[in-house]
Amino acid sequence: MQVKKFEAVDMAGALELVKRQLGSDAVILSTRRVRKGKGTFGILGRQTVEVTAAVDPDYTSGSPNIPPPGLF
């Protein structure tokens, strides 16, 4: 499983980065707002979105070795 963190100005930008780098099978694990920049604790900085996403390169939709979800 490949797990990565992405940071963008807004959620749409972060999701575009996730799709571009991990593909459409990626799963969002967590999201949070982060202040980056000047001042103590980034108080004077701008707010960004941090998205943690994962994809399992061994899992492919329709693979004969892995049953589709919901058929257990």
C-alpha positions as a printed Julia matrix, in Angstrom:
72×3 Matrix{Float64}:
   0.0     0.0     0.0
   1.28    3.43   -0.93
   0.36    6.3     1.41
   1.05    9.97    0.6
   0.21   13.4     1.99
  -0.87   16.21   -0.31
  -1.14   19.91    0.45
  -3.11   22.45   -1.58
  -4.9    25.78   -1.24
  -8.34   24.15   -1.33
  -9.95   20.69   -1.3
 -10.52   20.63   -5.07
  -6.82   21.23   -5.68
  -5.83   18.55   -3.19
  -8.15   15.97   -4.77
  -6.77   16.78   -8.21
  -3.25   16.09   -6.91
  -4.4    12.79   -5.4
  -6.0    11.65   -8.66
  -3.01   12.73  -10.73
  -0.42   10.97   -8.56
  -2.26    7.96   -7.14
  -5.06    7.43   -9.65
  -8.81    7.17   -9.4
  -8.67    4.09   -7.11
  -7.08    6.13   -4.3
  -8.8     6.27   -0.92
  -8.82    9.39    1.28
  -7.63    8.48    4.78
  -7.8    11.89    6.43
  -8.15   15.61    5.77
  -7.28   18.62    7.9
  -6.78   22.36    7.64
  -3.25   23.6     8.3
  -1.88   27.1     8.73
   1.49   27.57    7.06
   3.56   30.68    7.24
   4.7    33.48    9.46
   4.23   34.03   13.14
   3.91   31.73   16.09
   2.1    28.52   15.11
   1.49   29.99   11.65
  -1.18   32.37   12.97
  -0.33   35.0    10.35
   0.08   32.46    7.56
  -2.39   31.23    5.02
  -4.66   28.26    5.54
  -4.14   25.15    3.4
  -5.71   21.7     3.17
  -3.7    18.55    3.92
  -5.06   15.29    2.53
  -3.64   11.87    3.33
  -4.51    9.3     0.67
  -3.56    5.71   -0.11
  -3.7     3.27   -2.98
  -2.91   -0.43   -3.12
  -1.04   -1.11   -6.37
  -1.73   -4.87   -6.02
  -5.49   -4.28   -6.03
  -7.04   -3.58   -9.4
 -10.73   -3.38  -10.15
 -11.89   -6.66  -11.64
  -8.8    -8.66  -10.64
  -9.61  -12.4   -10.59
  -7.5   -12.94   -7.44
  -9.41  -10.44   -5.29
 -13.18  -10.67   -4.9
 -15.13   -7.44   -5.43
 -16.26   -5.64   -2.25
 -19.55   -6.82   -0.78
 -19.34  -10.43   -2.01
 -18.05  -12.03    1.2
